[in-house]
Amino acid sequence: MKRPIIEVNKISKKYRIAHQLEKYVALRDVLTNIAKKPFGFLRSKVFKRGSAKEDFWALKDISFTVEEGEAMGIIGPNGAGKTTLLKILSRITPPTKGEIKLRGRTASLLEVGTGFHPELTGRENIFLNGAILGMTKTEIRKKFDEIVAFSGIEKFLDTPVKRYSSGMFVRLAFAVAAHLEPEILLIDEVLAVGDAEFQKKCLGKMDDITKKSGRTILFVSHNMAAIQNLCKRCIFLNKGKIEAIGEVKEVVEKYLGATSIGASKKILKDYRQDNQKIKVLSIEVLNGLGGRFCLSWARPIEIIMEIEAKERIRQVFFTFGINTLENVPIFTVRHTDSGEKLWDLNKGRYKIKVSINNILRAGLYNIHLAAFALTRKNILFYIPNAAQLEISDISPSNEKYLYHNNGIINVNASWRLINA
């Protein structure tokens, strides 16, 4: 019987966290205490600032196996232990308990610049990384041109990598890891540093690595669309423990639905506004997949905004818009676009509901809100990043649509087949 290429058996990782017990002490306090007690200052509390230590388990009893040629996704909220797990598998940090078996050469992309020597050039780092992976100089030379072409940094190949941008780092690091043919490739969220074109290129390469080359990938990402397109199985980590492991569709659905109750509502406290005549208290997403401002791409976008008018305001109109994460506007709508008149607000609280047929494809987007008083010709408030909205490619029937196109928006089109 063929053994799995990765075996993780009851892995746990413990860290010691120190908590300072006393408040911050300024230099003038130290000097004052020394002046008051010149012979006893060494015993003073100034130099005995206590601290309490706490055990923190970043991972607790993690067990799973990965077969050769499999792409396994790892998802979970920030602080769940995803990066810690990859660092243990990469042998960067040892586990406190448990056992790991890796049957093959392993390459890792955990953070920008990992494994690169800043004083060496891009060319020299390709050979250095290859040597670390156990490749001979002849093997590296055979792949050298492919690595450089994929990375797209030919112009800066003989420049020390300390002068590279984070995007250039990632381009070269991924190109090296993907082309020097390790049996196991561990990838953290580092690919998010690259531009959209390069991310798409990397996902295509990872798909080729598993399907054509039969190599194994562990892929950590907050991009659910990328996880679903690349992986067949997935692990959902939460607070250092495995919440679910299995088919990617089921695990992603559980992850999106496992956020805390009320997570689809965001309380807005601090934001820039030109006056205090009107205040936005909260923004809420309805008909989501269970929280985290997440909607199916097949469902309409429904937002509820709670506001408080501090005084009577006449002839007000509200706007709601969505931008990409790079703050490229996709659309903005006014409440008057639907035929509504300008609103007169009395002092008090109101709820405003916005319903829009969803034209967005799967991905992450920023929501922005604004309100204007027409009579006074001024901005009542403007919140450029009120919340982040995720559109998932899970349909209302919980089926994944594999064949919808790339891009930002969905467009309704009429098709006909005509005999020539």
ZAKE-358501 format. One record per residue (C-alpha): residue in three letters; x, y, z. Coordinates in steps of 0.001 Angstrom, whole numbers, padded with zeros to 6 digits, always signed. Layout:
<rs>
ALAXYZ ...
</rs>
This chain:
<rs>
MET+000000+000000+000000 LYS+001351+003413-000996 ARG+002157+005673+001937 PRO+001042+009355+002054 ILE+003721+011879+001120 ILE+002827+013978+004226 GLU+001836+012475+007581 VAL+001063+014759+010509 ASN+000345+012961+013775 LYS-000945+014880+016841 ILE+001164+018008+016270 SER+001005+020681+018986 LYS+002929+023929+019360 LYS+003195+025901+022606 TYR+004522+029431+023109 ARG+005178+031323+026364 ILE+003591+034769+026451 ALA+004757+037375+028990 HIS+002300+039977+030348 GLN+003694+043107+031986 LEU+002105+043630+035409 GLU+003121+047223+036084 LYS+002496+050334+034095 TYR+005132+052054+031995 VAL+007796+053854+034059 ALA+009391+057009+032631 LEU+013078+057931+033063 ARG+012179+060841+035338 ASP+010463+058349+037695 VAL+013610+056237+037806 LEU+015792+059287+038595 THR+013357+060471+041272 ASN+013388+057066+042979 ILE+017188+056942+042869 ALA+017389+060429+044444 LYS+014959+059467+047201 LYS+016550+056083+047938 PRO+020155+056219+046699 PHE+021109+052996+048538 GLY+017967+051056+047894 PHE+017050+051831+044324 LEU+018166+048398+043095 ARG+015443+046884+045257 SER+012813+049324+044129 LYS+009872+048348+041994 VAL+011359+050316+039154 PHE+013877+047528+038643 LYS+011547+044721+039680 ARG+008847+045240+037139 GLY+007005+041977+037333 SER+005527+039941+034524 ALA+003195+036983+034323 LYS+003762+034186+031828 GLU+001033+032311+030035 ASP+001133+029183+027908 PHE-000419+029695+024485 TRP-001111+026694+022260 ALA-000904+027889+018669 LEU-001677+024339+017499 LYS-003309+021508+019428 ASP-003427+017834+018338 ILE-003329+018399+014566 SER-003440+015189+012516 PHE-003928+014678+008774 THR-002374+013021+005728 VAL-001786+014271+002182 GLU-001408+011961-000784 GLU+001201+012393-003497 GLY+000007+014735-006247 GLU-002726+016261-004092 ALA-003428+019975-003615 MET-004620+020524-000042 GLY-006078+023874+001010 ILE-005733+025306+004519 ILE-008206+028005+005548 GLY-009241+029756+008739 PRO-009412+033174+010405 ASN-006319+035205+011321 GLY-004522+033643+014282 ALA-005897+030165+013593 GLY-002410+028608+013336 LYS-002111+028224+009557 THR+001325+029826+009199 THR+002599+028079+012338 LEU+001630+024746+010793 LEU+003523+025510+007581 LYS+006591+026651+009551 ILE+006618+023320+011403 LEU+006264+021402+008123 SER+009102+023509+006685 ARG+011265+022648+009732 ILE+011681+026347+010548 THR+010321+025742+014041 PRO+009990+022397+015859 PRO+006679+021139+017258 THR+006218+020920+021019 LYS+004557+017533+020615 GLY+003762+015176+017785 GLU+005420+013703+014732 ILE+005766+014688+011074 LYS+006819+012535+008140 LEU+007675+014189+004816 ARG+008623+011843+001991 GLY+010224+014205-000491 ARG+012088+017454-000982 THR+010166+020434+000373 ALA+010101+024056-000800 SER+008314+026846+001083 LEU+006929+030295+000305 LEU+005978+031539+003753 GLU+006778+035249+003665 VAL+008434+037717+001322 GLY+012189+037151+001123 THR+012323+033841+003031 GLY+015316+031807+001889 PHE+016909+034669-000070 HIS+020193+036334+000792 PRO+019650+040102+000450 GLU+023204+040865-000667 LEU+023142+038307-003496 THR+021660+039014-006923 GLY+018555+037374-008301 ARG+020744+035114-010446 GLU+022836+034020-007444 ASN+019752+033408-005303 ILE+018308+031057-007928 PHE+021390+028851-007571 LEU+021380+029248-003779 ASN+017734+028166-003498 GLY+018333+025291-005863 ALA+021260+024088-003746 ILE+019110+024312-000592 LEU+016520+022108-002314 GLY+019243+019576-003119 MET+019498+020307-006839 THR+022801+020020-008684 LYS+024207+022979-010602 THR+023460+021160-013873 GLU+019807+020659-012911 ILE+019447+024326-011967 ARG+020996+025475-015261 LYS+018472+023375-017213 LYS+015612+025187-015499 PHE+017261+028615-015286 ASP+015743+030169-018435 GLU+012241+028938-017516 ILE+012567+030419-014016 VAL+013658+033816-015300 ALA+010964+033917-018001 PHE+008211+033012-015527 SER+009356+035560-012929 GLY+009467+038397-015468 ILE+012418+040127-013772 GLU+015050+039629-016488 LYS+016011+043304-016342 PHE+016893+043066-012634 LEU+018448+039604-012600 ASP+021905+040896-011638 THR+020606+043380-009042 PRO+020936+042504-005317 VAL+017552+041288-004115 LYS+017625+043732-001181 ARG+016628+046341-003780 TYR+013654+044295-005005 SER+010084+045282-004244 SER+007918+042779-002342 GLY+006189+041878-005610 MET+009523+041143-007330 PHE+010576+039005-004349 VAL+007430+036905-004664 ARG+007760+036562-008431 LEU+011286+035194-008194 ALA+010646+033062-005106 PHE+007604+031365-006627 ALA+009354+030841-009950 VAL+012281+029126-008202 ALA+010066+026955-005970 ALA+007768+025906-008817 HIS+010439+025133-011426 LEU+013112+023414-009349 GLU+010677+020529-008849 PRO+010412+019845-005121 GLU+008066+016964-004334 ILE+006221+019108-001742 LEU+005424+022823-002123 LEU+004164+024825+000891 ILE+002601+028185+000028 ASP+001300+030761+002503 GLU-000777+033868+001674 VAL+002425+035382+000227 LEU+000989+035222-003318 ALA-001452+037982-002361 VAL+001502+040400-002581 GLY+001705+039900-006342 ASP-000497+041667-008870 ALA-003690+040078-010228 GLU-002045+038885-013443 PHE+000789+037154-011580 GLN-001618+035549-009082 LYS-003569+034057-011966 LYS-000316+032856-013528 CYS+000746+031225-010238 LEU-002590+029462-009762 GLY-002325+028067-013287 LYS+001204+026855-012587 MET+000156+025210-009308 ASP-002649+023436-011148 ASP-000092+022109-013661 ILE+002238+021061-010835 THR-000373+018767-009294 LYS-002155+017475-012400 LYS+000759+017082-014811 SER+003820+016702-012587 GLY+002144+014797-009752 ARG+003665+016980-007032 THR+002010+017914-003763 ILE+000880+021394-002627 LEU-000306+022746+000719 PHE-001910+026105-000005 VAL-002895+028630+002700 SER-005167+031419+001483 HIS-008068+033699+002441 ASN-009182+033677-001198 MET-011979+031110-001249 ALA-012274+031189-005037 ALA-008586+030259-005402 ILE-008892+027476-002805 GLN-011926+025985-004531 ASN-010418+026175-008009 LEU-007095+024593-007018 CYS-007879+022110-004236 LYS-010087+019052-003917 ARG-009663+018711-000158 CYS-009349+021360+002513 ILE-008561+021825+006215 PHE-010417+024404+008303 LEU-008261+025553+011245 ASN-009685+027617+014082 LYS-007951+028539+017358 GLY-005218+025978+016726 LYS-007564+023044+016150 ILE-009008+021339+013093 GLU-012679+022286+012799 ALA-013253+020360+009577 ILE-011338+018384+006959 GLY-012713+016937+003738 GLU-014138+017937+000372 VAL-013326+021569-000360 LYS-016924+022648-001059 GLU-018202+021343+002284 VAL-015288+022708+004309 VAL-015415+026178+002722 GLU-019158+026334+003338 LYS-018599+025410+006988 TYR-015854+028048+007305 LEU-018036+030782+005837 GLY-020894+029796+008116 ALA-018767+029385+011257 THR-018062+033054+011867 SER-019569+034403+015051 ILE-023268+035231+015176 GLY-023775+038851+014212 ALA-020534+038949+012222 SER-022560+040178+009244 LYS-023119+043433+011153 LYS-020340+045978+011620 ILE-020506+048777+014173 LEU-018965+051955+012793 LYS-017280+054120+015417 ASP-014512+056219+013947 TYR-014529+057689+010481 ARG-013905+061018+008826 GLN-016936+063262+008341 ASP-017388+066952+007660 ASN-019981+067612+010332 GLN-021869+065920+013136 LYS-025393+066406+011770 ILE-025741+062733+010872 LYS-023988+059627+012196 VAL-023732+056126+010690 LEU-024064+053605+013520 SER-023744+050275+011703 ILE-023796+048497+008360 GLU-025245+045007+007916 VAL-025358+042430+005107 LEU-028524+040344+004682 ASN-029064+036976+002967 GLY-025398+036084+003314 LEU-023821+032693+003822 GLY-023666+033011+007583 GLY-021463+035982+008345 ARG-018239+037799+007445 PHE-020131+039991+004936 CYS-020190+037024+002564 LEU-022725+036575-000240 SER-023203+033995-002932 TRP-022539+035482-006381 ALA-026030+034273-007373 ARG-027784+036285-004645 PRO-028668+039996-004619 ILE-026654+042363-002452 GLU-028775+043589+000451 ILE-027324+046127+002875 ILE-028940+047771+005906 MET-027414+051013+007157 GLU-028452+052371+010568 ILE-028075+056138+010979 GLU-028817+058785+013572 ALA-029780+062353+012644 LYS-028664+064824+015302 GLU-031058+067514+014027 ARG-033624+068061+011301 ILE-032021+067897+007851 ARG-033907+068580+004602 GLN-033382+067204+001083 VAL-030819+064492+001836 PHE-029678+061800-000584 PHE-027559+058759+000214 THR-025044+056907-001970 PHE-023741+053353-001794 GLY-020818+052076-003831 ILE-018435+049183-004253 ASN-014729+049381-005143 THR-012078+046748-005741 LEU-009509+046218-002976 GLU-007239+048543-004984 ASN-010012+051194-004634 VAL-010937+051105-008317 PRO-014640+052133-008468 ILE-016997+049472-009848 PHE-020287+051280-009308 THR-022007+053890-007149 VAL-025780+054286-006772 ARG-027931+057038-005216 HIS-031195+056362-003465 THR-032884+058732-005894 ASP-031903+056490-008848 SER-034827+054190-007986 GLY-037381+056963-008239 GLU-037305+057894-004550 LYS-037484+061586-003711 LEU-034966+063456-001603 TRP-035562+062617+002060 ASP-036282+064997+004911 LEU-034926+063634+008193 ASN-036140+064592+011641 LYS-033964+064140+014692 GLY-033741+060431+015536 ARG-032625+057008+014249 TYR-033388+055468+010862 LYS-032617+052275+008944 ILE-031909+052441+005222 LYS-032040+049268+003118 VAL-030218+048984-000205 SER-031051+046069-002541 ILE-029003+045571-005709 ASN-028978+042734-008228 ASN-025501+041308-007879 ILE-023300+041732-010942 LEU-020044+040971-009108 ARG-018005+037830-009591 ALA-016371+035936-006720 GLY-013823+038031-004823 LEU-013301+040668-002123 TYR-014597+044233-002433 ASN-014768+047456-000378 ILE-018071+049152+000459 HIS-018217+052954+000615 LEU-021062+055112+001914 ALA-021884+058808+001674 ALA-024715+061260+002254 PHE-025261+064786+000953 ALA-027611+067636+001884 LEU-028771+069214-001362 THR-029960+072495+000126 ARG-026684+073145+001923 LYS-024558+071599-000859 ASN-022287+069820+001609 ILE-021198+066304+002516 LEU-022911+064950+005616 PHE-020580+061963+005778 TYR-018241+059943+003592 ILE-016904+056519+004643 PRO-014560+055156+001947 ASN-014020+051688+003505 ALA-017090+051095+005641 ALA-016805+047292+005314 GLN-015326+044566+003163 LEU-017692+042389+001149 GLU-016857+038879-000040 ILE-018669+037344-002984 SER-018350+033561-002937 ASP-018805+031256-005922 ILE-021018+028934-003893 SER-024556+029093-005298 PRO-027759+029104-003207 SER-028032+025336-003822 ASN-024486+024935-002454 GLU-023153+023871-005843 LYS-019974+025336-007247 TYR-020156+026781-010739 LEU-016903+025727-012360 TYR-017299+027356-015734 HIS-018135+031013-015164 ASN-015703+033457-016698 ASN-013033+035619-015114 GLY-013415+039328-014572 ILE-015093+041658-012079 ILE-018754+041715-013174 ASN-021372+039305-014488 VAL-023136+040542-017622 ASN-026495+039259-018853 ALA-026200+038508-022555 SER-028562+037151-025206 TRP-027181+034381-027469 ARG-028558+032899-030702 LEU-027343+030189-033052 ILE-028111+031037-036674 ASN-027582+028696-039584 ALA-025200+030291-042067 
</rs>
